[in-house]
């Protein structure tokens, strides 16, 4: 019944978004955007990014170079996509930054909440799978793979190289350590 009610609400209160790129957005000349994207003011899109048909990018989103976003995605205000992963090595001269030269791939029908951060990979790619839904204030670290139809609640932190299977649900403030693997359909309660 709740899903049916959601469809009724969509019909009664349709969202209207201006098609095209707002003049106060920046899009690098090498970025490839579908003709029917919705790009709000304050958005910054870097070099060699791709954004699929019907995707909505809300105000003040930053999309670093080489990020790929699929069709019909919703990226909410203040999200940062494709920033460097947190990678440093201690040396006798102090902490040395390890360059992150991979990319971030967001598949079709993904929604990413406000002020969430998804990092690009160290060498290969960070992936957010098709139809996954990510709440506000979520951190997804470099080299993480998130499966399809995953639901992640607010304030979840996922460390580098974690693997999250299809249909997983992560409650609010769940912490996932680096290189952890969570199998398909797992449900992890809040603050675990």
Residue pairs with C-beta under 8 A, 6 or more apart in sequence:
17 38
17 56
18 38
19 35
19 36
19 37
19 38
20 37
20 38
20 39
21 27
21 33
21 37
21 39
22 39
22 40
22 41
22 43
23 41
24 41
24 42
25 39
25 40
25 41
25 42
25 43
25 44
25 45
26 43
26 44
26 45
27 33
27 39
27 43
27 45
28 45
28 46
28 47
28 48
28 49
28 65
30 47
30 48
31 45
31 46
31 47
31 48
31 49
31 50
31 51
32 49
32 50
32 51
33 39
33 45
33 49
33 50
33 51
34 51
34 52
34 53
34 54
34 55
34 71
35 53
36 53
36 54
37 51
37 52
37 53
37 54
37 55
37 56
37 57
38 55
38 56
38 57
39 45
39 57
40 56
40 57
40 58
40 59
40 60
40 61
40 77
41 59
42 59
42 60
42 61
43 57
43 58
43 59
43 60
43 61
43 62
43 63
44 61
44 62
44 63
45 51
45 57
45 63
46 63
46 64
46 65
46 66
46 67
46 82
47 65
47 66
48 65
48 66
49 63
49 64
49 65
49 66
49 67
49 68
49 69
49 82
50 67
50 68
50 69
51 57
51 63
51 69
51 73
52 69
52 70
52 71
52 72
52 73
52 108
53 71
53 72
54 71
54 72
55 69
55 70
55 71
55 72
55 73
55 74
55 75
56 73
56 74
56 75
57 63
57 75
58 74
58 75
58 76
58 77
58 79
58 114
59 77
59 78
60 77
60 78
61 75
61 76
61 77
61 78
61 79
61 80
61 81
62 79
62 80
62 81
62 83
63 69
63 75
63 81
63 82
64 80
64 81
64 82
64 83
64 104
64 120
65 82
66 82
66 103
66 104
66 120
67 81
67 82
67 103
67 104
67 105
67 106
67 120
68 103
68 104
68 105
68 106
69 75
69 81
69 106
69 110
70 106
70 107
70 108
70 109
70 110
70 130
71 108
71 109
72 108
72 109
73 106
73 108
73 109
73 110
73 111
73 112
74 110
74 111
74 112
75 81
75 111
75 112
76 111
76 112
76 113
76 114
76 116
76 136
77 114
77 115
78 114
78 115
79 112
79 113
79 114
79 115
79 116
79 117
79 118
80 116
80 117
80 118
81 104
81 106
81 112
81 117
81 118
82 103
82 104
82 118
82 119
82 120
83 117
83 119
83 120
84 99
84 100
84 119
84 120
84 142
85 100
85 119
85 120
85 121
85 122
85 141
85 142
85 143
85 160
86 119
86 141
86 142
86 160
87 97
87 98
87 100
87 122
87 142
87 160
88 95
88 96
88 97
88 98
89 95
89 96
89 98
90 96
98 122
100 119
100 120
100 121
100 122
100 142
101 122
101 123
102 120
102 121
102 122
102 123
102 124
102 125
102 126
102 142
102 143
103 120
103 121
103 125
103 126
104 118
104 119
104 120
104 121
104 125
104 126
104 128
105 125
105 126
105 127
105 128
106 112
106 118
106 128
107 127
107 128
107 129
107 130
107 131
107 132
107 148
108 130
108 131
109 130
109 131
110 128
110 129
110 130
110 131
110 132
110 133
110 134
111 132
111 133
111 134
112 118
112 128
112 134
112 138
113 134
113 135
113 136
113 137
113 138
113 154
114 136
114 137
115 136
115 137
116 134
116 135
116 136
116 137
116 138
116 139
116 140
117 138
117 139
117 140
118 126
118 128
118 134
118 140
119 126
119 140
119 141
119 142
119 144
119 160
120 126
120 142
121 142
121 143
122 142
122 143
122 160
124 143
126 140
126 141
126 142
126 143
126 144
126 145
127 144
127 145
127 146
128 134
128 140
128 146
129 145
129 146
129 147
129 148
129 149
129 150
129 166
130 148
130 149
131 148
131 149
132 146
132 147
132 148
132 149
132 150
132 151
132 152
133 150
133 151
133 152
134 140
134 152
135 152
135 153
135 154
135 156
135 172
136 154
137 154
137 155
138 152
138 153
138 154
138 155
138 156
138 157
138 158
139 156
139 157
139 158
140 146
140 158
141 157
141 158
141 159
141 160
141 161
141 162
141 178
142 160
142 161
143 160
143 161
144 158
144 159
144 160
144 161
144 162
144 163
144 164
145 162
145 163
145 164
146 152
146 158
146 164
147 164
147 165
147 166
147 167
147 168
147 184
148 166
148 167
149 166
149 167
150 164
150 165
150 166
150 167
150 168
150 169
150 170
151 168
151 169
151 170
152 158
152 170
153 170
153 171
153 172
153 173
153 174
153 190
154 172
154 173
155 172
155 173
156 170
156 171
156 172
156 173
156 174
156 175
156 176
157 174
157 175
157 176
158 164
158 176
159 175
159 176
159 177
159 178
159 179
159 180
160 178
160 179
161 178
161 179
162 176
162 177
162 178
162 179
162 180
162 181
162 182
163 180
163 181
163 182
164 170
164 176
164 182
165 181
165 182
165 183
165 184
165 185
165 186
166 184
166 185
167 184
167 185
168 182
168 183
168 184
168 185
168 186
168 187
168 188
169 186
169 187
169 188
170 176
170 188
171 187
171 188
171 189
171 190
171 191
171 192
172 190
172 191
173 190
173 191
174 188
174 189
174 190
174 191
174 192
175 192
176 182
182 188
